[in-house]
Amino acid sequence: FLHGRGGSGKDTQAELLTKKFPEAIRLSTGDMYRGARSNTGEYAQFYSMVAPYIQYVDSGHFLPNRVILHMVNEVVVLKSAEGISKFIFTGFPRTNEQLDVIDEWIKSIKDSKREVQVNNICYAVLEQHARNRSENRRLAHEELRIPFRADDNPTAVENKLRSYNDLTLPMLKRLSNEGR
Protein backbone atom coordinates (compact mmCIF):
# COMPACT_ATOMS: atom_id res chain seq x y z
CA PHE A 1 0.00 0.00 0.00
CA LEU A 2 1.56 3.27 -1.15
CA HIS A 3 0.35 6.32 0.71
CA GLY A 4 1.04 10.02 0.32
CA ARG A 5 -0.41 13.35 -0.65
CA GLY A 6 -1.36 14.01 -4.24
CA GLY A 7 1.78 14.52 -6.28
CA SER A 8 3.99 12.55 -3.89
CA GLY A 9 4.95 10.00 -6.54
CA LYS A 10 2.83 7.02 -5.48
CA ASP A 11 1.88 6.01 -9.02
CA THR A 12 5.40 6.60 -10.32
CA GLN A 13 6.86 4.37 -7.63
CA ALA A 14 4.15 1.75 -8.21
CA GLU A 15 5.06 1.62 -11.90
CA LEU A 16 8.71 1.07 -10.97
CA LEU A 17 7.68 -1.70 -8.57
CA THR A 18 5.63 -3.46 -11.25
CA LYS A 19 8.70 -3.47 -13.48
CA LYS A 20 10.70 -5.08 -10.68
CA PHE A 21 7.84 -7.49 -9.86
CA PRO A 22 6.10 -8.17 -13.20
CA GLU A 23 3.66 -10.60 -11.58
CA ALA A 24 2.19 -7.68 -9.59
CA ILE A 25 -0.31 -5.13 -10.79
CA ARG A 26 -0.84 -1.55 -9.72
CA LEU A 27 -4.30 -0.61 -8.53
CA SER A 28 -4.75 3.13 -8.30
CA THR A 29 -8.01 4.30 -6.79
CA GLY A 30 -7.46 7.57 -8.65
CA ASP A 31 -7.31 5.68 -11.95
CA MET A 32 -10.39 3.69 -10.93
CA TYR A 33 -12.30 6.88 -10.21
CA ARG A 34 -11.19 8.66 -13.39
CA GLY A 35 -12.04 5.58 -15.49
CA ALA A 36 -15.45 5.25 -13.88
CA ARG A 37 -16.04 9.00 -14.18
CA SER A 38 -15.29 8.96 -17.91
CA ASN A 39 -17.51 5.88 -18.35
CA THR A 40 -14.85 4.26 -20.57
CA GLY A 41 -12.35 1.47 -20.21
CA GLU A 42 -12.13 -1.26 -17.62
CA TYR A 43 -13.65 0.83 -14.83
CA ALA A 44 -16.68 2.08 -16.78
CA GLN A 45 -18.78 -0.52 -14.98
CA PHE A 46 -18.60 1.72 -11.88
CA TYR A 47 -19.94 4.85 -13.57
CA SER A 48 -23.37 4.65 -11.97
CA MET A 49 -21.76 4.36 -8.54
CA VAL A 50 -19.51 7.41 -8.92
CA ALA A 51 -21.86 9.59 -11.00
CA PRO A 52 -23.64 11.12 -7.98
CA TYR A 53 -20.26 12.13 -6.51
CA ILE A 54 -18.40 13.49 -9.55
CA GLN A 55 -18.71 17.15 -8.63
CA TYR A 56 -17.87 16.38 -4.99
CA VAL A 57 -14.76 14.34 -5.86
CA ASP A 58 -13.64 16.70 -8.62
CA SER A 59 -13.71 19.50 -6.06
CA GLY A 60 -11.09 17.64 -4.03
CA HIS A 61 -13.00 15.30 -1.73
CA PHE A 62 -12.86 11.52 -1.42
CA LEU A 63 -15.46 9.10 -2.70
CA PRO A 64 -17.59 7.73 0.14
CA ASN A 65 -15.98 4.71 1.80
CA ARG A 66 -18.73 2.31 0.74
CA VAL A 67 -18.27 3.26 -2.93
CA ILE A 68 -14.48 2.97 -3.10
CA LEU A 69 -14.49 -0.21 -0.98
CA HIS A 70 -17.00 -1.81 -3.35
CA MET A 71 -14.96 -0.80 -6.40
CA VAL A 72 -11.68 -2.07 -4.96
CA ASN A 73 -13.25 -5.34 -3.83
CA GLU A 74 -14.79 -5.97 -7.27
CA VAL A 75 -11.50 -5.28 -9.05
CA VAL A 76 -9.47 -7.46 -6.65
CA VAL A 77 -11.95 -10.33 -7.00
CA LEU A 78 -11.84 -10.04 -10.80
CA LYS A 79 -8.03 -9.80 -10.97
CA SER A 80 -7.67 -12.68 -8.48
CA ALA A 81 -9.91 -14.82 -10.69
CA GLU A 82 -7.49 -14.02 -13.53
CA GLY A 83 -4.68 -15.48 -11.41
CA ILE A 84 -3.17 -12.26 -10.09
CA SER A 85 -2.13 -12.47 -6.46
CA LYS A 86 0.18 -9.48 -6.02
CA PHE A 87 -1.27 -6.02 -5.81
CA ILE A 88 0.34 -2.64 -5.36
CA PHE A 89 -2.28 -0.16 -4.18
CA THR A 90 -1.88 3.58 -4.55
CA GLY A 91 -4.17 5.98 -2.75
CA PHE A 92 -5.84 3.22 -0.78
CA PRO A 93 -6.78 2.88 1.98
CA ARG A 94 -7.36 6.53 2.80
CA THR A 95 -9.42 6.39 5.98
CA ASN A 96 -9.55 4.42 9.20
CA GLU A 97 -12.80 2.81 8.05
CA GLN A 98 -11.13 1.63 4.84
CA LEU A 99 -8.18 0.34 6.86
CA ASP A 100 -10.55 -1.64 9.09
CA VAL A 101 -12.08 -3.30 6.03
CA ILE A 102 -8.63 -4.05 4.58
CA ASP A 103 -7.61 -5.61 7.90
CA GLU A 104 -10.69 -7.87 7.72
CA TRP A 105 -9.91 -8.83 4.11
CA ILE A 106 -6.34 -9.70 5.05
CA LYS A 107 -7.49 -11.69 8.07
CA SER A 108 -9.89 -13.71 5.91
CA ILE A 109 -7.09 -14.45 3.42
CA LYS A 110 -4.81 -15.58 6.24
CA ASP A 111 -7.64 -17.66 7.73
CA SER A 112 -7.89 -19.50 4.41
CA LYS A 113 -4.21 -20.45 4.87
CA ARG A 114 -2.97 -18.30 2.02
CA GLU A 115 0.20 -16.31 2.42
CA VAL A 116 -0.18 -12.56 2.80
CA GLN A 117 2.55 -9.98 2.88
CA VAL A 118 1.52 -6.42 3.64
CA ASN A 119 3.74 -3.38 3.42
CA ASN A 120 2.66 0.20 3.97
CA ILE A 121 4.90 2.85 2.49
CA CYS A 122 4.24 6.54 2.94
CA TYR A 123 5.80 9.14 0.67
CA ALA A 124 5.92 12.16 2.92
CA VAL A 125 6.04 15.36 0.92
CA LEU A 126 5.32 18.89 1.98
CA GLU A 127 1.94 20.37 1.09
CA GLN A 128 3.69 22.94 -1.10
CA HIS A 129 5.31 20.13 -3.09
CA ALA A 130 1.86 18.63 -3.71
CA ARG A 131 0.58 22.03 -4.82
CA ASN A 132 3.55 22.54 -7.16
CA ARG A 133 3.25 19.08 -8.75
CA SER A 134 -0.44 19.61 -9.37
CA GLU A 135 0.12 23.09 -10.81
CA ASN A 136 2.90 21.82 -13.08
CA ARG A 137 0.67 19.00 -14.34
CA ARG A 138 -2.19 21.47 -14.95
CA LEU A 139 0.07 23.96 -16.77
CA ALA A 140 1.56 21.21 -18.95
CA HIS A 141 -1.93 20.16 -20.01
CA GLU A 142 -2.92 23.76 -20.71
CA GLU A 143 0.20 24.25 -22.81
CA LEU A 144 -0.70 21.18 -24.86
CA ARG A 145 -4.30 22.42 -25.03
CA ILE A 146 -5.67 19.24 -23.55
CA PRO A 147 -8.06 19.10 -20.60
CA PHE A 148 -6.40 18.89 -17.22
CA ARG A 149 -7.59 16.71 -14.38
CA ALA A 150 -10.38 18.33 -12.40
CA ASP A 151 -8.52 17.61 -9.18
CA ASP A 152 -5.62 19.77 -10.42
CA ASN A 153 -7.78 22.88 -10.13
CA PRO A 154 -6.20 25.00 -7.33
CA THR A 155 -9.38 24.97 -5.22
CA ALA A 156 -9.64 21.19 -5.57
CA VAL A 157 -5.98 20.83 -4.61
CA GLU A 158 -6.61 22.72 -1.36
CA ASN A 159 -9.66 20.58 -0.63
CA LYS A 160 -7.63 17.42 -1.34
CA LEU A 161 -4.98 18.55 1.11
CA ARG A 162 -7.65 19.19 3.77
CA SER A 163 -9.23 15.77 3.11
CA TYR A 164 -5.81 14.15 3.38
CA ASN A 165 -5.05 15.94 6.65
CA ASP A 166 -8.48 15.20 8.14
CA LEU A 167 -8.94 11.60 6.98
CA THR A 168 -5.68 10.05 5.81
CA LEU A 169 -3.18 11.40 8.32
CA PRO A 170 -5.09 9.88 11.28
CA MET A 171 -5.02 6.51 9.49
CA LEU A 172 -1.28 6.84 8.83
CA LYS A 173 -0.67 7.77 12.47
CA ARG A 174 -2.61 4.66 13.47
CA LEU A 175 -0.48 2.50 11.18
CA SER A 176 2.65 4.04 12.68
CA ASN A 177 1.43 3.61 16.26
CA GLU A 178 0.65 -0.04 15.52
CA GLY A 179 4.12 -0.57 14.05
CA ARG A 180 2.84 -1.18 10.55
N, C-alpha and C positions, 0 to 999 in steps of 0.2 A: 504494500500500500504506500503510494507516494503522496505525501501531503505538502502543502505550501500555498502561499497566496497566489493569486493570478499572476502570471508572468515570472514565476519562480523557476521554471524549467522542468516541471514535472513530466510533461509530454516528451520533451526533448530527451530527458534521461530515460524515460520508458522506452523510447525508440532505440536508444543505445543498448539497453538491457535486452530487448528482443533480438538484437543482432548477436549479442553474446549468448543468449539462450533461445535459439530459433524455435524450440518447442513451446515457448510461452507466447501469449498474446497480450497486447495492451488493451485494456478496457478503460476508456476515458468517459466519465459521466458527462463531461462537456461535449464530446463528440456525439454521445448518445442523444443529448438534448438537442444539439444543433441538427442532427439527422432527423430526429422526430419532428422538430419545429418546421423543417423544410418539407416534410412529408415525402422525402425521397430516400432511396438507398435502404440499407439493411435495418435502419431504425425507424422507418416510416410507419411500421406497425404500431408505434407508440404515439402517433400524432394526436389521436383523440384524447389521450391521457394528458398530454402537455398543452394542448390547444387552450384550455381555460387559463393557463398560467403564463402564456407567452409574454404578455406585456409586463407582468410581475417579474419574471426571470430576466427578461431583456433589460429591465431597469436596475439589475444588479442583485436580485435576491435569489435564494435557492428554491428549487422545486420542493414541494412538500415531501416529507420523509416517505410517506406511503407510496407516492408516485415513483420516486427514484429507486426505492427498495424493490418495487414490483419490476421496474425496468431491468435493474441489475440482475435480479433473480432469474427473470426470463432469459436474459442473454447468457448467463452462466449455465443454466440448465441446457440451453440449446448448444452452446459450445462444448459442454461436457459430453453431450450425446454424440458430438462429432469427434470425440476422442481427445479433446484438449483438457489438460489437467493442471496447467500452469498459467496463472493469470497475474498480470501486473496492472493494478488499479491506479488510476490517477484521479484525484479529486473525489475520492470516496474511501471511507466514509467521511462525512463532514460534520456530523452531529453526534452527541452522546446516544441518542435514540438509534441512529444508524449503526453505531459501534456495538450497541447491545444486540442488535439483530445479527450483525456479522459474527459476534461471539457465539451466538446460538447456532448459526450455520456451521461454524468451525467445530463446535462441540459435537454436532450431529455427524459431521464427517469423521471426526475422531472416534465417535461411538460406533461407527460402522467399520472400524478397524482399518481405515485408510490413512495413509501418512499425510500430515499437514505441516507445512512450514510457513510461518507467518513472520513477515518483517515489515516494520513500519519505519519509513524514512521521511523525515521532514526537511524540506528545503527552506531554511529560514532566510528570508530576504526582507529588507526594509520596505515599509509601505511606499516610500518614494520610488524605489526600484520597480515595484509593481506598477505604479502610475506611469513611470517612464516607458516600461516595456509595452504597456497598453497603448500609450500615445504614439510610440514609434510604429507599432503594428497598424494603428489607425491611419497615421500619416502616409505610410507606405501604400496602403490600399487606396487612399485618396489620390496619391501621385499616379498610381496605375489606373485610376478612374474605375475602380471596382468597389462594390459595397464592402464596408467594413463591418466587423462583428458588432452587433448591438451592444454587447457588454463591454466594448471598447469606448463607448461614449463616456466622456468625463464624469457625468453624473452617475452613470451605472458603475463606473470604476469605484467611486466613493462609496456607493451602496454595497458593492461587493466587499470592499475592505471592512465596512461595518459588520456585514453578515459574517465574514470570516472571524473578526474579533469577538463577536457575540456568540457565535455557534461553534466554530471550529477550534478556536484556541482553547476553550474549556475541555473539549474532547482530547486535544493534544496534551494538555496538562494532565488529564486523567491517564492517558497512555504513559506519560513520563513517570507519574507518581506510582503507577503499577509496574514500572520497570519494563515496559514494552516499547 
